[in-house]
């Protein structure tokens, strides 16, 4: 089986170098069967962007070689990274991972001399400055099936680096993305320092064992779970579908908001006031975001909204290692009416979220996976949510990850975690790792009308500082809606 090497972004060949890097050690050609969780992940290639300032001692040539070395070490630790996602049974829409003979990882080095790290840092690395076409391996969003598991592009800018780690999201969930990033940092820092490669110790064999994430049987029909519903049959032309998608994208936004440490302390105190004990910052910020975002949607008091919370199954299922590489999240579904969001205490709302997470026992998780395995065609079903332009809110919380304390190498100062400018959803909130200042960034993916109301909410603007968006035009709206006292 020949190694297929595809240039995903041929239009930018003049200002970049492309390397096809083999794994540090030989990997045999093989097919990796994928368990049920990997079959239902988000079916895209997800770029994770790490933004750096560099010090005067930064050695560009040493860095380029270090990036290539680090890329070669990822499949050394995680062989899956050298593979491609392909159909296993296309009639059932099931997938597998194939590692070809002599696999290679694509590494692009691109020079962007017109980009200035000092200027981008002063602007908080706005998403609208991070366009897929410019900084990624490809010039458009890529589907998961038929494409690589892992690839790298390092963009060299004036006084900095924009490093983009591309990961196949269908079989790598958020925690797996985090593991890949930490592994890459481990190997990059050693290579920059001139040290020989050494495994991190983070990914033991059991973290790579796909048989540990199988379902149990008998399992109920997939529609017996509240997580799934039938996908509606739509009979439209590709051109009509494209127009619908373009119209949908035009109504979406991504904004980044900074909550300084002192404002977080103030918010936590306010949200804990009705409780007999001080509540965690995680509980306070999550419930506050649920409440404030729902208020911006201008729903009726008796309408129901759900908080969708990713549930970490690693550790919950004792056989799954904490660094298990795969897609094994399930979702808690806390419910409240709009009126309850304003009348219930933070503790009561937090209890609802906690109970929705605790509902997922190891037995239920295994049976849910069994239902996916038994499903004749998973493509006929979709998640049972009302998030996009609806009532539900999905929230991922990574505030406790020590991302900004990771060593990426001498002369590299990590400044921001970002995603491309593409606004792909409504009702999705991502709480990022705590900054070294003690503050936290929160990403809001929202419909444009919801964002407009959110920006005009005095309570929201009391705590949150606007730091950037997917569209430069939103910068103007942010300035226009800034409360008068904040302009002083």
N, C-alpha and C positions, 0 to 999 in steps of 0.2 A: 504494500500500500504506500503510494508516494505521499510525501508531505505537501499539502496544498498551501501555497503561499500567495495570499491575495493582498494587493495594495488597495486598501479601502478608501484612500483619499488621494487619488492620482493627481488631482489638480494642484497640489501644493509641493510637488517634488523638488522644485528649485531651491527651497530654503530648508530642507530637512535631509537627514540621513536615515536610512532604514536598515536595521540589522535583524537577521534571523538567528536567534541565539539558541543553541541546543542546551538541554538540561545539563547541569554540572556532572551528573553521572548518567550513564545509558539507561533508558527506560524501554522495556519491551513493548512492542505493539500489543494492544489489548483492548477489549471492550468491557466497559464498566456498567453493569446493570444499575439502574437508578431506582431507589425506593419511592413510595408514594408522595412524600413531601416534596421531593425534587421534581415531581411531575406537575406541580401546581404553583410553582414559584412565579415571580413576575418575569414575563417572557421577553426581556430586553437585555442588551448589553448595557450595564450601568457604569458610567465613569465616575470615579471618586477623585476629587481634585484636592491636592495638598499644596498650599501656597507658602513659599519661603522667601525671606530676605537672605542675602548672602553677605558674609563679612569680606573685608579686603583680602583675606588669605585664601579665598575660594579659588580652586584650581579647576578650570573647566575641563581639561583633558582627563584629569584624574576622576572627576565626577562622571563623565561619560562612560569611562571604563567601569566605574563602580555600579552605575545603573545596569549595564549589561551583565555584570557579575551577579547582582542582586536578582535580576530576572531569571538567570540560569539556576539560582538556588531555590526559587519557589517550587518548581516541579520536582526538585531534589527532595523537598520536604513533603510536597503534595502532588503526587504524580498526575492526578486529575487535571491540574493546571495546564498540562501539555496537550490536553485533548480538545475535541470539538463536540458540540451537542448535535446529534442527528436523530432522525426518527427511528424508533424501534418498531412500532406498529402504527403506521400513519392512519389506518382506518380507526384506531382507538385513540390517536393523538398521544401516544406514549413515546418517551424519548430514552436515549441511552447516551453514554459518552464514549467516544472512540479515540484512542491514542494511536496515531499512525506509526509506521516505521520511521525512525529518525525524526521525531517531532522537534519543532522549534517554536520559540516564543518571539512574537514581533515586538521590537523595540525601536521606536522612532525618537530621534533627537532633532528638535526643531528650534531654529533661532528666530526670535521675535524682537529685534532691536528697537522697534517702535514702542514696545511695552516697557514701562518703568515701574519697578517694584515699589519704590518710595511713593510714587503717585497712587498706585493701586492700594497700597497699605493705608495711605491717608484717606482713601475712599472706602476702606473696609472690604476690599476685594469684591466689588459688586458683581452679581451674576451676569448682568448684561455685558460685562467685559470679558466673559468666559464663554465664548461661542464654540459650539461643537466643531464647526467647520475649521476653526483656527487652531484649537488646542488638543483635539482628540485624534485618534487613529483613523477616524472615518468622518465623512462630511455630512452625515445624516444619522438619525437614530437607527440602530441595527436590531433586528429580531434575535431572540435567543437561539432558535433552532437553525442549524446550518452554519453556526459561527463558533468562534474560539471561546475558551473558558477564561483565558487571562492574556492580557497584553499591556504594554506600557508606552506612554509617550512623555518625554521630558522636554519641556519648553524653556529654553534659556532666554531670559529677559534681562534688561538692564538692572543690575543689582539684585537679581533674584532668580527663582526657578518656579515654574508651575508644573508640578508632577501630576500626571493623570494615570491612575491605575484602573484599567478596564476589567470588569468582572462580569461573568454571565450570571444574571440575577435569577434565572429559573432554577438553578441548582445551588446557588450560594445566597443565603439570606443575609440580613444585616450583620448579625454576629460573625458570620463567616467572612464578610467583607472586612470587618474589623481585624480578624485574625490575619488575613492576607496583608493588610496594611502594616500591622505590627511586625510580621515576618519580613516584609520588604524593608522596613526601617532597620531591623536587626542586621540584615545582610548588607544593606547599603552603608550603614555606619562602619561596619567592619572593613568593607572594601575601601571606603574613603580613607580610613586610617591605615591602609596597607596590610591589614591582618588577613590571614588565610580564612576561607569559608569554614564555618562551624555551625552545625545544626542548632536551632534555637531551643530544642527540648519542649516546645509548646505543643507539638503535634505527634503524639505517640501513635502506634499502629491502630489502637482502638478508636482514635479520632477519625480514622480513614475507613473504618469498617462499615460499609453500607448495609450489611445484613442486620445491623443493630437498630435500624430505623424502619423495620417492617411492621405491617399491621397485624391485627389478630382477627380470627374468624371463628364463628359466623359474625358478620357485621351487618348493621341495618342498611337499608337503601339510602343512597346519598341524600335524597330529598327529605329523609326523616331527620336530618340535622338542620338546625336553624342557620347554618353557615352557607347553605347552597340553595339556588333556585334555577329553574330552567332558563336558558338563554333564549330571548325572543328571536324568532326567525325573521330576518330582514331581507327582503328581495329588492335590492337596489344595485345600480351599476357601480363599478369602481370609481367612476368620475363623481357620481353623487356622494359616495362614501367619503371621497377626498374632500369635497366641499363641506360636508358635515363636520369632518375632523378639523378642517381649517377654521370654520366658524366657532367650533368648541374651543380650540386653542386660543382664539382671539379673545375669548371671554374669561380666560384664566390668568392668574398671576402668581409669581413667587416673590415674596419679600422676606428680608432678614431684619430681625429686631433684636436689639441688645438690651439685656436687663442687667444693669450694674449691680455690684454686690450689695450696696446700701439699699437699693430699691428692692432687691430680692429679700433682704431682711425685713424691710417694711411690709412687703406683700405677705410674707410668711406670718408676721405678727398679726396682721389684719385678718388673714384667713384662719388663724388659730384662735381668734378672740372668743369664739363661742364654744371652744373645746376646753375640757378640764385639763388637758395636757398639751404641750407644744407639738404640733403635727410636723411631719417631715416636709422639707422643702419640695420634694418630689410630689407628694400628695397635694400640697397647696398650689403649686404651679400648674399641675395637670388639671385639677378641678377648676381653677381660675380660667385657664385657657378654654376649657370646654364651655364654661359659662359665657365668657366674653365673646367667643366666636359664634356661639348660637344666638346671642343677643344681636350680633351684627347681621344675622340672616333674617331678622324681622319676622319670626314665626308667631303663630297664635299660641296663647298660653297653654291650651290643652293638647298641642301637638307633641308627639313623642320624639325624642332624640336619643341616639345611642352613642356611647363612647366605645370605640373599637380599640382594644389594647393588645398589641402583640404579646403572646405568652411564650416565654423561653422554656422549651422542653428539655434542654440540656440540664442535667442535674435533677429535674423533676422526674424524668425517666432515668433511673439509676444506671442503666447500661450505656447511656449517651454521655460521652466525655464532654467536659466543659468547652473543649476546643473542637468538638465534632464539626467536620466540614460538610456542609449540606444545607438543605432548606427544611427546617423542622419547626417553624413557628406555627402556632394556632392563635386564635383571637378570642379574647374575652369581650363580652357584649353587655356593658352596663346600660341600664335604661332609666330615663327620667323624662317627665314632661317639662316643657319650657318653664312653666310656673314653678315646678319643683326645683329647677336649677337656681331659681332666685330665692326660694324660701327654705330649702334644706340647708343644713350646716355643711361646712367643708368635711367634717368628720363623717356625716351621713352619706355624702356623695362619695367620699373616699372608700367607705365600707362597701358601697355598691360596686365600685371598680374592683376592689380587692376580692369580693365574692365572685365576680365574673371571671377573674383570673383563677381563683381557687377551684372553680367548677371543673376545670380541666385536670382531672386526675390522670395518672398514668394509664389506667384502664380505658378511660374515654379517649385519650389521645391515640392509643394503639387501635381502638376500634374505628376511630375516624380514619386513620390511615388504611385500615382494612376495607372501609367503604370505598375509598378512592381506588384501591387495587381491584375491587369487584366491579367498578364502574365500566360499562361497555364502551363509552366514549366520553371522556371528561370534557371535551370541547362543547358538548351540548349544555353544559352547566356554567354558572358564573357565581361569584360570591354574592351572598344575599345581604347586600348593603344598600343604603340610600344616601351615599356620601356625596357624590358629585351632583351639585346643584340641588341637593336635598337637605335632609335633617341630621344625618349622622356625621360624627367627627372621628377620624382615626389619628391616634397619637403614638409616636415612638419617642421614648425617653432614654437618652444616652448620657445624661448629665454626669453620671458617676464614673465614666470611663476616663482614665488619666491620659488622654490623647496628647495633650500639650506638654506632657512631661517626657514623651518618648524621644530618645536620641536618634536623629536621622543621619548624623554625621557632622564632623567638624566643619565649620563655616556655614552650616545650614540652620537657619532660625525659622521654625515653623510658625506661621502667622494665622493661617485660617484653613478650615475645611470647607470645601464648596462643592456644588454640583452645577452642571451646565445651566445655561440661561433658560432652558426649556421648562415652561410651566405646564405640567402634565395632569394636574388634579385639582379638585376642590375639596375642602374639608380635611386636608392632611396637615398635621402639625408635627414638626420634628424638633425636639429639644436636644441641642447639641452638647458635647462635653464642656465641662466648666473651663473657662479661660484662666490663665495664670493670674489675672487681676481679680479673680473671684466672681466675675460676671458670667453670664450665660447668653449664648445666641439661640434664638428660636426662629425656625423657618416656618412661614405660613404659606401654604398653597391654597389659594382662595379664588372664587369667582370675583370678577371685577366689581360688581355691585356690593358684594360682601366686604371686599377690601375697602371700598369707599366709606362704608358705614363704620368699619373698624377704625379707620384712620381718624374719623370724626368723633370717636368715643373718648371723652375726657379721662375716664378711668384707665383705659388702655394706654393712652399717651402719657399718663402720669408715671407709669412704670416702665414703658418700653421706648427705647430710642431707635429711630429708623436708621438702618445701616446700608440699605441697598435693595435692588430689585432686578427682576428679569427684563425690565423695560425702563429705559432712561426717563420716559414720560412720567413714570410713577414718582421719580425724584421730585418733580414739580408739585404733584399732588401732596406728597409728604410735607413739603415746605408750606404749601398753602393751608394745610389743615393742622399745622403745629399750633397747640394752644398758646394764647397770647403770653402767658406767664413764662412759657418755655422759651420764647423768643428773646427775652430780656438778657 
